[in-house]
Every structure is written in structure tokens, then in C-alpha cells.
Amino acid sequence: SCCRVRGDVDGSDALDPLDALYLVDYLWRGGPAPTCGEAADVDGSGGMDPLDALYIVDYLWKGGPAPVACP
């Protein structure tokens, strides 16, 4: 598995606001794909979608639940 930190969309080995922006850029603007699709599936639903970006925002700024653990 390439997943080290769930939510680390940009491959920086940390979960930060840039990960949400990276995912939004990929999903809506045709930006580069995440380095590890499994890590970009923040909520563990089985795929990347807009809810993963919202999950990051909720976790970082609103005290929401932490991303699920990597397999």
C-alpha cells in the first residue's frame, strides 16, 4: 500500500490545507492526480470524491473526526 498518512493527497507526508486544495484541483480543474489514491480517500469510502476534500476541511478547522487509518 502507498498510503502512509490518510488525507495526504499531495504526497508531502502530512495532512494540511494544501491537501484539500490539491484534491479540489484534481477533481474539478483537471490538475495532477494524487500520488496515492488510497491516501486521497480520506473517509475510506472506497474512492476519491468531493466529500474527501470536505472531510479534510472539517477535520482541520472544525474539529471533525480524524481521517480513517491507512490499511
N, CA, C and O of each residue as an XYZ file, in Angstrom:
284
protein
N       0.836     -1.190      0.000
C       0.000      0.000      0.000
C       0.884      1.258      0.000
O       1.900      1.308      0.694
N       0.499      2.240     -0.762
C       1.243      3.504     -0.810
C       0.800      4.458      0.293
O       1.428      5.495      0.508
N      -0.266      4.118      0.985
C      -0.850      5.006      1.996
C      -0.015      5.007      3.277
O       0.176      3.972      3.916
N       0.475      6.191      3.633
C       1.190      6.370      4.898
C       0.381      7.270      5.830
O       0.263      7.004      7.026
N      -0.173      8.345      5.257
C      -0.998      9.289      6.012
C      -2.277      9.506      5.218
O      -2.243     10.115      4.148
N      -3.398      9.019      5.722
C      -4.673      9.198      5.028
C      -4.988     10.687      5.014
O      -4.960     11.342      6.056
N      -5.283     11.213      3.852
C      -5.533     12.637      3.679
C      -4.351     13.360      3.066
O      -4.462     14.525      2.686
N      -3.213     12.676      2.967
C      -2.021     13.270      2.356
C      -2.150     13.167      0.837
O      -1.522     12.317      0.207
N      -2.963     14.036      0.267
C      -3.281     13.976     -1.155
C      -2.087     14.352     -2.023
O      -1.907     13.792     -3.105
N      -1.268     15.295     -1.558
C      -0.160     15.782     -2.377
C       1.162     15.056     -2.142
O       2.172     15.406     -2.753
N       1.172     14.059     -1.275
C       2.369     13.256     -1.057
C       3.446     13.920     -0.223
O       4.621     13.579     -0.355
N       3.074     14.862      0.631
C       4.059     15.580      1.448
C       4.325     14.913      2.799
O       5.114     15.421      3.596
N       3.676     13.789      3.058
C       3.774     13.060      4.328
C       3.149     13.815      5.498
O       3.501     13.576      6.653
N       2.224     14.722      5.200
C       1.493     15.461      6.232
C       0.105     15.813      5.711
O      -0.102     15.949      4.506
N      -0.820     15.956      6.614
C      -2.175     16.384      6.271
C      -2.276     17.863      6.597
O      -2.143     18.259      7.755
N      -2.511     18.685      5.571
C      -2.598     20.126      5.766
C      -3.588     20.714      4.757
O      -4.099     19.983      3.909
N      -3.871     22.021      4.831
C      -4.859     22.634      3.925
C      -4.540     22.446      2.443
O      -5.451     22.404      1.616
N      -3.268     22.334      2.103
C      -2.909     22.157      0.696
C      -3.436     20.848      0.128
O      -3.639     20.732     -1.081
N      -3.657     19.867      0.985
C      -4.203     18.590      0.515
C      -5.634     18.755      0.016
O      -6.002     18.171     -1.003
N      -6.433     19.532      0.713
C      -7.809     19.787      0.262
C      -7.791     20.527     -1.074
O      -8.564     20.202     -1.976
N      -6.910     21.521     -1.202
C      -6.810     22.273     -2.457
C      -6.336     21.386     -3.604
O      -6.822     21.508     -4.729
N      -5.402     20.507     -3.323
C      -4.891     19.584     -4.345
C      -6.019     18.688     -4.858
O      -6.151     18.469     -6.062
N      -6.822     18.178     -3.941
C      -7.918     17.296     -4.328
C      -8.971     18.047     -5.133
O      -9.472     17.526     -6.129
N      -9.310     19.253     -4.718
C     -10.268     20.073     -5.468
C      -9.734     20.353     -6.870
O     -10.478     20.267     -7.847
N      -8.457     20.686     -6.970
C      -7.840     20.950     -8.270
C      -7.919     19.719     -9.168
O      -8.199     19.832    -10.362
N      -7.677     18.564     -8.601
C      -7.739     17.326     -9.370
C      -9.174     17.010     -9.815
O      -9.413     16.698    -10.981
N     -10.106     17.093     -8.894
C     -11.484     16.702     -9.191
C     -12.202     17.651    -10.144
O     -12.987     17.207    -10.981
N     -11.944     18.955    -10.027
C     -12.724     19.918    -10.807
C     -11.960     20.673    -11.871
O     -12.567     21.231    -12.784
N     -10.650     20.703    -11.776
C      -9.906     21.531    -12.713
C      -8.926     20.748    -13.574
O      -8.174     21.337    -14.350
N      -8.927     19.435    -13.444
C      -8.039     18.615    -14.264
C      -6.585     18.669    -13.843
O      -5.688     18.447    -14.655
N      -6.351     18.966    -12.571
C      -4.989     19.012    -12.045
C      -4.391     17.624    -11.960
O      -5.043     16.634    -12.293
N      -3.142     17.555    -11.510
C      -2.471     16.248    -11.428
C      -3.163     15.312    -10.436
O      -3.724     15.744     -9.430
N      -3.105     14.042    -10.747
C      -3.703     13.034     -9.873
C      -2.914     12.941     -8.568
O      -1.705     13.171     -8.548
N      -3.605     12.604     -7.483
C      -2.902     12.390     -6.213
C      -1.836     11.302     -6.370
O      -1.985     10.375     -7.165
N      -0.771     11.438     -5.600
C       0.321     10.470     -5.679
C      -0.103      9.085     -5.192
O       0.462      8.077     -5.616
N      -1.090      9.035     -4.307
C      -1.606      7.761     -3.787
C      -3.118      7.878     -3.637
O      -3.609      8.550     -2.729
N      -3.840      7.230     -4.518
C      -5.298      7.301     -4.472
C      -5.878      6.832     -3.155
O      -6.889      7.360     -2.691
N      -5.249      5.856     -2.561
C      -5.721      5.328     -1.268
C      -5.625      6.392     -0.168
O      -6.515      6.486      0.677
N      -4.568      7.182     -0.172
C      -4.400      8.242      0.823
C      -5.379      9.383      0.573
O      -5.788     10.067      1.510
N      -5.757      9.591     -0.688
C      -6.696     10.657     -1.033
C      -8.141     10.291     -0.685
O      -9.006     11.166     -0.653
N      -8.405      9.029     -0.430
C      -9.734      8.579      0.009
C      -9.812      8.788      1.517
O      -9.736      7.836      2.294
N      -9.962     10.036      1.914
C      -9.839     10.447      3.318
C     -10.846      9.750      4.228
O     -10.516      9.386      5.356
N     -12.063      9.565      3.746
C     -13.108      8.975      4.585
C     -13.202      7.457      4.461
O     -14.038      6.832      5.113
N     -12.347      6.861      3.627
C     -12.331      5.406      3.496
C     -13.534      4.830      2.788
O     -13.898      3.679      3.026
N     -14.164      5.611      1.916
C     -15.378      5.165      1.236
C     -15.108      4.267      0.035
O     -16.036      3.686     -0.528
N     -13.845      4.152     -0.358
C     -13.516      3.311     -1.493
C     -13.169      4.092     -2.753
O     -12.890      3.486     -3.788
N     -13.178      5.408     -2.695
C     -12.810      6.221     -3.847
C     -12.721      7.689     -3.475
O     -13.190      8.108     -2.417
N     -12.116      8.456     -4.357
C     -11.996      9.904     -4.140
C     -13.247     10.605     -4.645
O     -13.760     10.281     -5.716
N     -13.733     11.558     -3.876
C     -14.866     12.363     -4.293
C     -14.834     13.686     -3.525
O     -13.993     13.861     -2.643
N     -15.734     14.620     -3.845
C     -15.728     15.920     -3.168
C     -15.856     15.831     -1.654
O     -15.375     16.714     -0.943
N     -16.490     14.794     -1.155
C     -16.644     14.659      0.295
C     -15.302     14.475      0.995
O     -15.165     14.814      2.171
N     -14.321     13.947      0.289
C     -12.990     13.796      0.890
C     -12.355     15.156      1.155
O     -11.720     15.343      2.193
N     -12.511     16.104      0.244
C     -11.989     17.463      0.455
C     -12.706     18.114      1.633
O     -12.075     18.763      2.467
N     -14.018     17.940      1.700
C     -14.785     18.496      2.827
C     -14.383     17.848      4.149
O     -14.374     18.507      5.189
N     -14.058     16.581      4.110
C     -13.617     15.866      5.313
C     -12.338     16.489      5.860
O     -12.193     16.671      7.069
N     -11.409     16.815      4.955
C     -10.158     17.453      5.376
C     -10.440     18.799      6.032
O      -9.911     19.097      7.104
N     -11.274     19.609      5.386
C     -11.623     20.936      5.925
C     -12.289     20.796      7.285
O     -11.948     21.514      8.225
N     -13.232     19.878      7.390
C     -13.935     19.666      8.654
C     -12.963     19.254      9.756
O     -13.065     19.729     10.887
N     -12.036     18.384      9.432
C     -11.049     17.915     10.415
C     -10.099     19.037     10.843
O      -9.857     19.226     12.035
N      -9.571     19.765      9.888
C      -8.566     20.783     10.198
C      -9.126     22.026     10.884
O      -8.474     22.597     11.759
N     -10.332     22.452     10.495
C     -10.842     23.724     11.009
C     -12.057     23.630     11.912
O     -12.373     24.592     12.612
N     -12.741     22.507     11.915
C     -13.970     22.419     12.703
C     -13.935     21.338     13.763
O     -14.945     21.080     14.418
N     -12.786     20.701     13.943
C     -12.686     19.670     14.964
C     -13.399     18.385     14.624
O     -13.773     17.623     15.515
N     -13.593     18.136     13.329
C     -14.263     16.911     12.899
C     -13.401     15.689     13.141
O     -12.267     15.803     13.608
N     -13.933     14.528     12.825
C     -13.182     13.285     13.063
C     -11.912     13.209     12.217
O     -11.851     13.741     11.109
N     -10.923     12.550     12.755
C      -9.669     12.338     12.037
C      -9.916     11.403     10.860
O     -10.823     10.572     10.905
N      -9.117     11.534      9.811
C      -9.235     10.591      8.698
C      -9.056      9.151      9.186
O      -8.356      8.890     10.165
N      -9.703      8.233      8.483
C      -9.575      6.835      8.854
C      -8.120      6.393      8.654
O      -7.392      6.986      7.858
N      -7.714      5.380      9.357
C      -6.331      4.895      9.271
C      -6.067      4.236      7.916
O      -6.973      3.677      7.298
N      -4.843      4.308      7.476
C      -4.443      3.606      6.256
C      -4.532      2.110      6.501
O      -4.324      1.627      7.614
N      -4.846      1.394      5.437
C      -4.927     -0.073      5.597
C      -3.568     -0.682      5.870
O      -3.457     -1.897      6.029
